[in-house]
Amino acid sequence: MEPIALKDRSGWVARMTADTDEEFERMAAQMALIDVPTVLDEPPHLYAGPFEEKAEAQNVLKFLKSEHGLDGLVTWRTVMR
């Protein structure tokens, strides 16, 4: 899977939400070690993606949940970086 270009683009992302700042930092460190494209925003949300196809984001979320215990939801997001 290849992420789409990050600057001023919209796409499907897998969004994880942390309950605390400490959990956000832990999750961000964990995501940095996983080989998936990520867009880190300010707490409480972390994003994997963006992807052109919703199915790609869903597959990444399934992988993150089954292999790394990270759960979230798939949503459309505009990335402006």
N, C-alpha and C positions, 0 to 999 in steps of 0.2 A: 504494500500500500504506500502510495506517495501522497504526502500532504500537498494541498494547493499553496501557492505563494501567500505569505503572511500579510503583506502590506495592503490594507484597504480591501480586503476580500471577505466574502461571506462563505460559510460552509457549515457542514455538520460537525459537531463536537461532542465528545463524551465529557460531561461535567460532573465533577465530584465536589462535594461540599463538606468542609470541616466544621466541627462544632466549636472549636476553640482555636486561638492563635497558635498554641503549641501543636495541636493536631494538624493544622495547616502546614506548619514548618516540617513536621514529620512526613506528611504526605508529599510535600514538594520535594523533599530529599529522596523519598522512595521513587517518585516519578522520574527524577533525574537519572536514576540507575536503570530504568526500564527503556528498552529500545522502541519507543513510540514517539511521534512528534507531539510536542506539548506547547501550550501557550499558558504561562503562569500569570494569573491575575492576582489582585489583592485579595486577602482573606475575605470571605471564607471559601471562594471558588477556585478550583484548578480545572484546566481544560486539556484534553488530548485532541489534537486535530489542528486545523480544520480539514475536513475531507469533502470531496465533491459529492459522494454518494452517502446517503443515510446508512446503508448497509455496512459500509466501511467503519463508520463510527460505532455502530451496534456491535460489530465484530471486535473492535478494540475494547469496548466496554465489557463484553463477555470475557475477553482475555484478562483484562485487569481484575475482574471479579474472581474468576476461577483460579488464576495463577498468583495473584497478589493481594486478594482480599479487599480490593478497592471497588466500591459500588457507587453508582450515580445514575444519570439519565442522559439520553441523547437529545440534543436540542440544536437549533439553527443559531448561528452567532456571526456577527460581523466583527472582524479583527482589524483594528486600525493601528498598525505599527510599522 
